[in-house]
Amino acid sequence: MTAPSFPTELKAALDARLQGLSRGELAARAALISRTYRDGGGSGAIRSEADALAYALARMPATYSTVTASLNALRAIRPDFAPQSLLDLGAGPGTAAWAAAEAFASLQIFTMIDTNVALRTLALDLARGNAQLNNLEYAKGDARAALAEAEPADLVTASYLIGELGERERQPLAEAMWDKTRDTLLVVEPGTPAGYARIIALREQLIVAGAHVAAPCPHDGRCPLSAPDWCHFSQRLPRSQAHKQVKGAELPFEDEKFSYVVLSRVPVAQHPARVLAQPVASKVEISAKLCTSNGLTTAKIPRRDKISYALARRWCWGDAVMKES
């Protein structure tokens, strides 16, 4: 997957809010928020404007990258998909809305839901002045309760939300999200075994309810992977100076691992294979682990097959490819 570029307009909007603020204080706030999330506290540590900004600087680039990569996978499978409305749950500072706006010029209606007042305020502030996002609606409330009042949308998204819920809440929320999905649902979770397990559980639940998998899976059957393996992908994104300062990082890039599923109400016309790990090139062949409509396979493309070899050299982890053998 090619790393998406963080929107210049969004980066400028975040940088403008840094004026006069201590980078050290923002870094300390971001570290506290990160620990709270790791301990299962959700967005409870984000209480002020400075907290929301620290969170956005630390997490928006990675979240934007994974949501955009997932939407790009959808676009590759369904190039005719042109949603007019978006409903985003657990919207936070509005990252998924920015990603969806970049992916689909057709979007006109943006509805976002989150319980956190500080993140809602920041999201509305960041979107102000953006022609496509200028009229977005942002409801405050619990995901299921607010979702019950929301209008159905062509595209429904939930990124890094399911993991914040208890196990008893996940199935009812998945059902509620699917009920509000006119066409396509995207769910993104961290690329950990636990995040993958949540994606697989939701995937299985909604396939029973009539959903069809658009990406990343090339089929609607059971996942062919078995522990300790799990399906996840990775996005490498550049870090800005502010991003490095807030995260206390020195490397100029960050690797964000994620798992996702795109579910559609209509079957996909064709299902290409999916590259499940970075292909390995040797002097004699390229070897690639693929998930295909017939299950897992290792494709071996010999160097002597110059055309196929040249194509396979461009394969990257997460790509959809037509060759299945």
C-alpha positions in Angstrom: 0.0 0.0 0.0 1.3 3.4 -0.9 1.4 5.8 2.1 -1.3 8.5 1.7 -0.2 12.1 2.2 -1.6 14.0 5.2 -3.7 16.9 3.8 -1.8 20.1 3.6 -4.8 22.1 4.7 -5.3 20.0 7.8 -1.6 20.1 8.7 -1.6 23.9 8.4 -4.8 24.1 10.6 -3.1 22.0 13.3 0.2 24.0 13.1 -1.7 27.2 13.5 -3.1 26.0 16.8 0.4 25.4 18.1 1.3 29.0 18.3 2.2 30.0 21.8 1.8 26.5 23.2 4.6 24.5 25.0 5.6 21.5 22.9 6.9 19.8 26.1 3.5 20.3 27.8 1.7 18.9 24.7 4.1 15.9 24.7 3.3 15.2 28.3 -0.5 15.4 27.7 -0.1 13.1 24.6 1.8 10.6 26.7 -0.8 10.6 29.5 -3.6 10.2 26.9 -1.8 7.3 25.3 -1.4 5.5 28.6 -5.1 6.0 29.4 -6.0 4.4 26.0 -3.6 1.5 26.6 -5.2 1.0 30.1 -8.7 0.8 28.5 -9.7 4.4 29.6 -10.7 5.6 26.1 -11.0 9.3 25.5 -11.7 10.1 29.2 -8.3 11.8 29.6 -9.1 14.3 26.8 -10.8 17.1 28.8 -9.5 20.4 27.4 -8.6 22.1 24.2 -4.9 21.5 24.8 -5.6 17.8 25.4 -7.6 17.5 22.2 -4.8 19.2 20.2 -2.1 17.0 21.8 -4.2 13.9 20.9 -4.8 15.2 17.3 -1.1 15.9 16.7 -0.1 12.5 18.0 -2.8 10.3 16.4 -4.4 12.0 13.4 -1.6 11.3 10.9 -1.6 7.6 11.6 -5.4 7.3 11.7 -5.7 9.3 8.5 -3.2 7.0 6.9 -4.9 3.7 7.8 -8.4 5.0 7.0 -7.2 6.4 3.6 -5.5 3.1 2.8 -8.7 1.2 3.6 -10.8 3.5 1.5 -8.3 3.3 -1.4 -8.6 -0.5 -1.2 -12.4 -0.1 -1.5 -12.0 2.3 -4.4 -9.8 -0.2 -6.2 -12.4 -3.0 -5.8 -15.4 -0.8 -6.5 -14.3 2.1 -8.7 -17.9 3.0 -9.4 -18.7 3.7 -5.7 -19.6 7.4 -5.3 -21.2 7.9 -1.8 -23.0 11.1 -1.1 -23.3 10.7 2.7 -20.9 9.7 5.4 -21.7 8.6 9.0 -18.6 8.3 11.2 -18.8 6.8 14.7 -16.2 7.6 17.4 -15.2 10.5 15.1 -12.8 12.1 17.5 -11.1 15.1 15.8 -12.7 14.2 12.5 -9.9 12.2 10.9 -12.1 9.8 9.0 -14.2 12.6 7.6 -11.0 14.2 6.2 -9.9 10.9 4.7 -13.3 10.2 3.2 -13.5 13.7 1.7 -10.2 13.2 0.0 -11.2 9.8 -1.3 -14.7 10.7 -2.5 -15.4 14.1 -4.1 -19.0 12.9 -4.3 -19.6 13.2 -0.5 -21.9 16.0 0.4 -23.3 15.1 3.8 -21.0 14.4 6.8 -22.4 13.2 10.1 -20.1 12.5 13.0 -20.7 11.0 16.5 -18.5 11.1 19.6 -19.0 11.4 23.3 -16.0 13.7 23.8 -16.8 17.5 23.9 -13.2 18.7 23.5 -12.6 16.5 20.4 -15.9 17.6 18.9 -14.9 21.3 19.4 -11.6 20.7 17.7 -13.1 18.7 14.8 -15.6 21.5 14.0 -12.8 24.1 14.3 -10.5 22.2 12.0 -13.2 21.7 9.4 -14.2 25.3 9.3 -13.1 26.8 5.9 -12.9 23.5 4.1 -15.5 23.7 1.3 -16.4 20.0 1.5 -16.5 19.7 5.3 -17.9 23.1 6.1 -21.4 21.9 6.8 -20.7 18.7 8.7 -23.0 17.7 11.6 -21.4 16.5 14.8 -23.6 14.8 17.4 -22.4 14.3 21.0 -23.4 11.1 22.7 -22.9 7.4 23.2 -22.3 5.6 19.9 -25.4 3.3 20.1 -27.8 6.0 21.5 -26.7 8.7 19.0 -26.7 6.2 16.2 -30.3 5.4 16.8 -31.2 9.0 16.0 -28.9 9.3 13.0 -30.0 9.1 9.4 -28.7 6.1 7.3 -25.7 6.9 5.2 -24.1 5.5 2.0 -20.8 5.1 3.8 -20.5 4.3 7.5 -17.1 4.3 9.2 -15.8 3.3 12.7 -12.0 3.6 13.2 -10.3 2.5 16.4 -13.7 2.4 18.2 -14.7 -1.3 18.7 -11.7 -1.9 21.0 -13.0 0.8 23.4 -16.2 -1.2 24.0 -16.9 -4.1 26.2 -17.5 -7.5 24.6 -21.3 -7.3 25.3 -21.5 -3.9 23.5 -19.8 -5.0 20.3 -22.4 -7.2 18.7 -25.3 -4.7 19.2 -23.2 -1.9 17.9 -22.2 -3.8 14.8 -25.8 -4.6 14.1 -26.8 -1.0 14.6 -24.0 0.2 12.3 -25.1 -2.2 9.6 -28.7 -1.1 10.0 -27.6 2.5 9.2 -25.4 1.4 6.2 -27.1 2.0 2.9 -24.2 0.6 0.9 -20.8 0.2 2.6 -19.4 -0.1 6.1 -15.7 0.3 7.0 -14.3 -0.7 10.3 -10.6 -0.2 11.3 -8.8 -1.5 14.3 -5.2 -1.8 15.5 -3.2 -4.4 13.7 -2.7 -6.6 16.7 -4.0 -10.1 17.3 -6.8 -8.6 19.5 -7.7 -6.0 16.9 -7.8 -8.6 14.2 -10.0 -10.8 16.4 -12.5 -8.0 16.8 -12.6 -7.4 13.0 -13.1 -11.1 12.3 -16.0 -11.3 14.9 -17.7 -8.3 13.4 -17.1 -9.7 9.8 -18.6 -13.1 10.6 -21.6 -11.5 12.4 -22.5 -9.2 9.5 -21.9 -11.8 6.8 -24.7 -13.8 8.5 -26.8 -10.6 8.4 -26.3 -10.4 4.6 -23.1 -8.4 4.2 -20.5 -9.1 1.4 -16.8 -8.5 1.9 -15.3 -5.9 -0.5 -11.8 -5.7 1.1 -9.3 -6.9 2.2 -10.6 -10.5 1.9 -11.2 -11.9 -1.6 -14.1 -14.0 -0.4 -17.0 -14.1 2.1 -15.9 -17.4 3.7 -14.1 -17.9 6.9 -10.7 -16.4 7.4 -8.1 -19.1 6.4 -5.5 -17.8 8.8 -4.8 -19.6 12.1 -2.9 -18.5 15.2 -0.3 -17.3 15.7 -0.8 -15.7 12.3 -3.3 -12.8 11.9 -4.4 -10.5 9.1 -3.0 -7.0 9.4 -1.3 -4.4 7.2 1.2 -1.6 7.7 1.4 2.1 6.7 4.7 4.0 6.9 4.0 7.7 7.3 6.4 10.7 7.6 6.5 12.6 10.8 6.4 16.3 10.9 8.6 18.3 13.3 5.5 18.9 15.5 4.6 15.2 15.3 8.0 14.1 16.5 8.0 16.6 19.3 4.6 15.6 20.6 5.4 11.9 20.5 9.0 12.4 21.8 10.3 10.5 18.7 13.5 10.9 16.8 12.7 8.8 13.7 11.4 10.8 10.7 8.7 8.1 10.1 6.2 5.9 11.8 4.9 2.5 11.0 1.2 2.1 11.8 -0.1 -1.5 11.8 -3.9 -2.0 11.3 -6.6 -4.5 10.5 -9.8 -3.6 8.7 -12.8 -4.8 6.8 -15.0 -3.2 4.2 -18.5 -4.7 4.0 -21.0 -4.0 1.2 -24.7 -4.7 0.7 -23.9 -5.7 -2.9 -21.6 -8.6 -4.0 -18.3 -7.5 -5.5 -18.0 -8.2 -9.2 -14.5 -9.6 -9.0 -12.3 -10.5 -6.1 -8.5 -10.1 -6.7 -6.1 -11.8 -4.3 -4.6 -9.9 -1.4 -0.9 -9.7 -0.6 -0.6 -10.6 3.1 3.0 -9.9 3.7 5.8 -8.0 2.0 6.9 -10.2 -1.0 10.4 -11.7 -0.9 12.6 -11.2 -4.0 15.5 -13.5 -4.7 17.8 -14.0 -7.7 15.5 -16.7 -9.1 11.9 -15.7 -8.1 9.6 -13.5 -6.2 7.6 -15.3 -3.5 4.4 -13.7 -2.1 1.9 -14.9 0.5 -1.6 -14.4 -1.0 -5.1 -14.7 0.3 -7.2 -15.8 -2.6 -10.8 -16.8 -3.3 -9.6 -20.4 -2.8 -7.7 -19.8 0.4 -4.1 -19.2 1.2 -1.3 -19.7 -1.3 2.3 -18.8 -1.8 2.8 -17.4 -5.3 6.2 -18.0 -6.8 7.0 -15.9 -9.9 10.2 -17.0 -11.7 12.6 -14.5 -13.0 12.5 -16.1 -16.4 8.8 -15.1 -16.7 9.9 -11.5 -17.4 6.4 -9.9 -17.7 4.9 -11.5 -14.6 8.2 -11.0 -12.7 8.2 -7.3 -13.5 4.6 -7.0 -12.3 5.2 -8.9 -9.1 8.2 -6.7 -8.3 5.7 -3.9 -7.8 3.6 -5.9 -5.4 3.5 -4.5 -1.8 2.0 -5.8 1.4 -1.7 -5.1 1.3 -2.1 -4.8 -2.4 -4.9 -6.4 -4.4 -3.4 -8.4 -7.3 -5.1 -10.4 -10.0 -2.5 -13.3 -10.1 -3.7 -16.1 -7.8 -1.2 -18.8 -8.6 
